[in-house]
Amino acid sequence: MDDQHDLLRPRGLHGMDHRIVSALRACGSDPRVAATARALSFAGEHGAVWVAAGLAGAVVDRPRRGAWLRGTALTAGAHAASSVVKRVVRRPRPAHVEPLVGTVGRHSFPSSHATSAAAAAVAFGALGARAVPPLAAAVCVSRLVAGVHYPSDVAAGAALGALTARLGAHWMTGGTA
């Protein structure tokens, strides 16, 4: 490669982020994969699927209704925390790939979808909702396939969500905060 071409190719972690999102976004050229990524991204917008799951859990599992509602509050709180971090960091979304979905904002770090998904996986997983962790992982991957986040955005969001839910676990299960 010539020196000028090397200047256009990001290196290190940033370069790896670019290469991974490019490879996963390429998977979205399959119409079925693209449709799935769009559906998961839509469902995860503002943590909607997780709020719905938490409210459904509260209705169905009446003996643990309070835990489900507190888990839902933790998930929503994690999502709000990611929005605050996003406003501070202000990392732009990937510009080197064509996105499959529109976004609410122009900043990507951390992924709020990944934050609320991981918070729900930890909180609702603790209540025995076995379908939530794999669905949460699928939502996280959908953001990469959709081309609207770098892997580090998703990893940071997932860490923030899991940490938020883990820190609130005692409160969620009926202890004090």
C-alpha positions as CSV (number, residue, x, y, z in Angstrom):
1,M,0.0,0.0,0.0
2,D,1.1,3.5,-0.6
3,D,1.5,6.1,2.2
4,Q,-1.5,8.2,1.0
5,H,-3.8,5.1,1.1
6,D,-2.6,4.3,4.6
7,L,-3.6,7.8,5.8
8,L,-7.2,7.1,4.8
9,R,-7.3,3.7,6.7
10,P,-7.8,4.1,10.5
11,R,-5.4,2.1,12.7
12,G,-5.5,0.5,16.1
13,L,-8.8,0.2,18.0
14,H,-10.4,2.8,15.8
15,G,-9.4,0.9,12.7
16,M,-10.6,-2.4,14.1
17,D,-14.0,-0.7,15.0
18,H,-14.2,0.5,11.4
19,R,-13.4,-2.9,9.9
20,I,-15.8,-4.8,12.2
21,V,-18.7,-2.5,11.5
22,S,-18.0,-2.6,7.8
23,A,-18.0,-6.4,7.8
24,L,-21.2,-6.7,9.9
25,R,-22.9,-4.0,7.9
26,A,-22.1,-6.0,4.7
27,C,-24.2,-8.9,6.3
28,G,-27.2,-6.5,5.9
29,S,-27.0,-6.8,2.2
30,D,-29.1,-10.0,2.6
31,P,-32.7,-8.7,2.7
32,R,-33.7,-11.1,5.5
33,V,-30.8,-10.0,7.7
34,A,-31.6,-6.4,6.9
35,A,-35.2,-6.8,7.8
36,T,-34.3,-8.6,11.1
37,A,-31.8,-5.8,12.0
38,R,-34.4,-3.1,11.3
39,A,-37.0,-4.9,13.3
40,L,-34.7,-5.4,16.3
41,S,-33.5,-1.8,16.1
42,F,-37.1,-0.6,16.0
43,A,-38.1,-2.7,19.0
44,G,-35.1,-1.5,21.0
45,E,-35.7,2.2,20.4
46,H,-35.9,4.0,23.7
47,G,-35.8,0.6,25.4
48,A,-39.5,0.0,24.3
49,V,-39.2,-3.8,24.1
50,W,-37.7,-4.0,27.5
51,V,-40.3,-1.7,29.1
52,A,-43.0,-3.9,27.5
53,A,-41.3,-7.1,28.7
54,G,-41.0,-5.7,32.3
55,L,-44.6,-4.6,32.4
56,A,-45.7,-8.0,31.0
57,G,-43.6,-9.7,33.6
58,A,-45.3,-7.6,36.3
59,V,-48.8,-8.6,35.0
60,V,-48.0,-12.3,34.6
61,D,-45.8,-12.8,37.7
62,R,-48.0,-11.1,40.4
63,P,-46.0,-12.5,43.4
64,R,-42.9,-10.7,42.0
65,R,-44.6,-7.7,40.5
66,G,-42.6,-5.2,42.5
67,A,-39.3,-6.8,41.3
68,W,-40.4,-6.7,37.7
69,L,-41.4,-3.0,38.0
70,R,-38.1,-2.1,39.7
71,G,-36.2,-4.0,37.0
72,T,-38.1,-2.0,34.4
73,A,-37.2,1.2,36.2
74,L,-33.5,0.1,36.3
75,T,-33.6,-0.6,32.6
76,A,-35.1,2.8,31.9
77,G,-32.6,4.4,34.2
78,A,-29.7,2.7,32.4
79,H,-31.1,4.0,29.1
80,A,-31.3,7.5,30.5
81,A,-27.7,7.3,31.8
82,S,-26.5,6.3,28.3
83,S,-28.2,9.3,26.9
84,V,-26.3,11.6,29.3
85,V,-23.0,9.9,28.5
86,K,-23.8,10.3,24.8
87,R,-24.2,14.0,25.2
88,V,-20.9,14.3,26.9
89,V,-18.8,12.1,24.6
90,R,-20.4,13.2,21.3
91,R,-18.8,10.5,19.2
92,P,-20.2,10.7,15.6
93,R,-21.9,7.6,14.2
94,P,-20.0,5.6,11.5
95,A,-19.9,7.6,8.3
96,H,-18.1,5.1,6.2
97,V,-21.1,2.7,5.8
98,E,-24.7,3.4,4.6
99,P,-27.1,2.9,7.6
100,L,-30.1,0.6,7.4
101,V,-32.1,2.6,9.9
102,G,-32.6,6.1,10.9
103,T,-31.4,7.3,14.3
104,V,-32.9,9.6,16.9
105,G,-29.6,11.4,17.4
106,R,-26.2,11.8,15.7
107,H,-24.0,10.5,18.5
108,S,-23.1,6.9,18.9
109,F,-21.1,6.4,22.2
110,P,-22.4,4.5,24.1
111,S,-25.2,2.6,22.3
112,S,-28.4,3.2,24.2
113,H,-29.9,0.2,22.6
114,A,-27.1,-2.0,24.0
115,T,-27.3,-0.2,27.4
116,S,-31.0,-1.0,27.9
117,A,-30.7,-4.4,26.4
118,A,-27.9,-5.4,28.8
119,A,-29.7,-3.9,31.8
120,A,-32.8,-5.9,30.9
121,A,-30.8,-9.1,30.4
122,V,-29.3,-8.7,33.8
123,A,-32.4,-7.5,35.6
124,F,-35.0,-9.8,33.9
125,G,-32.6,-12.7,33.6
126,A,-32.3,-12.6,37.4
127,L,-36.1,-13.1,37.5
128,G,-35.8,-16.2,35.3
129,A,-36.7,-14.6,31.9
130,R,-34.5,-16.9,29.9
131,A,-35.5,-15.4,26.5
132,V,-34.3,-11.9,27.4
133,P,-30.5,-12.4,27.3
134,P,-30.4,-13.9,23.7
135,L,-32.8,-11.2,22.5
136,A,-30.7,-8.6,24.1
137,A,-27.6,-9.9,22.4
138,A,-29.5,-9.9,19.1
139,V,-30.5,-6.2,19.6
140,C,-26.9,-5.3,20.3
141,V,-25.7,-7.1,17.1
142,S,-28.5,-5.4,15.1
143,R,-26.9,-2.0,15.7
144,L,-23.7,-3.1,14.1
145,V,-25.5,-4.8,11.1
146,A,-27.6,-1.6,10.8
147,G,-24.3,0.3,10.5
148,V,-25.2,2.9,13.2
149,H,-22.7,1.9,15.9
150,Y,-19.1,0.9,16.3
151,P,-18.4,-2.3,18.3
152,S,-16.9,-0.2,21.0
153,D,-20.1,1.8,21.3
154,V,-22.1,-1.5,21.8
155,A,-19.5,-2.9,24.2
156,A,-19.6,0.3,26.3
157,G,-23.3,0.4,26.3
158,A,-23.6,-3.2,27.3
159,A,-21.2,-2.7,30.1
160,L,-23.0,0.4,31.4
161,G,-26.4,-1.4,31.3
162,A,-25.1,-4.5,33.0
163,L,-23.4,-2.5,35.7
164,T,-26.5,-0.3,36.3
165,A,-28.7,-3.4,36.7
166,R,-26.1,-5.2,38.8
167,L,-25.7,-2.2,41.1
168,G,-29.5,-2.0,41.5
169,A,-30.1,-5.8,42.0
170,H,-30.5,-5.6,45.7
171,W,-33.1,-2.9,45.4
172,M,-34.8,-4.7,42.5
173,T,-35.4,-7.9,44.6
174,G,-36.9,-6.0,47.4
175,G,-34.0,-4.7,49.5
176,T,-33.3,-1.0,50.0
177,A,-31.3,1.0,47.5
